[in-house]
Amino acid sequence: MKKIVFMGTPDYALSVLKALCEHFEIVGVFTQPDKPVGRKAVLSSPPVKEFALSKGFTIFQPQNLKNGAAAQIALLKPDFIVVAAYGQILGEDILSIAPCINLHASILPEFRGASPVQQMVLNGKKLGGITAMKMGVGLDDGDMLGFEVCDIEGKSNQELFSIFATMAGKLALKTLENYEKINPIAQFSALSSKCKKIKKEEGQISFDDEISIIWRKFLAFNPWPSIYFSNGTKLLKIKIHSQNVADEQIGKICAINQNSFCVGAKKGLVEIFSIQEAGKKALDAKEYLNGKRLGLGDNIFS
């Protein structure tokens, strides 16, 4: 049975590890260190660590890969190193130990980097998927070994991470089982694009934004950083309706329904079901309108 060193951290990576462990010998699992989570800063383990513990795998959680990680991996004598959303860059000393296979959440060479799923949603892509790639020293620019593609139109980043996790597990298994038969495909870098880590300020919106931009941000940025206005108010559950909206209706309440209300934005209406002001609890639409004593034609923030 081939030996695998696995490197991954969140739920997306967990799906890959689960797929591999039934068919390969997992000789070591590298994952990010435990981190404090929530207001009480409870020290929590990554999903991959929890599963690895349940299986009795040998776990490594280095703060970085510069201080002896390569030597630890070499001692494990892996046939492959499989990487899925690990969270650290692998150096040449690790890449030279065994073929390193990365399951990247985009169809390369588009969206190399840290936030491919959010970026494909923001860009309104209709198709997305996973690329199995042999890692090189550059950022997600290695030779491609296989793909899994699906329809992503209208899906949130949370939905896509769940779908992609399952796809990545299947693709990892298929890639390793057929590795010797695969003809790698070099990436055409002229068609590449890069994406950085998401910053909180990217979630800010305005009713002066086009309705399509508000919707894409909503799909891309929940649960973090979410979409919010300059006063800190977050929109937690919305729909959009494309239609002509007069300039004087932008930011104003244009319709009130049983469980929602609609606010004018550029080229459409935002139908709001749940909303949360900064520092306060989330409210449904009716609670918000009653609390603010707002009605038809009022500015939502008046």
Disulfide bonds with the S-S distance in Angstrom:
none
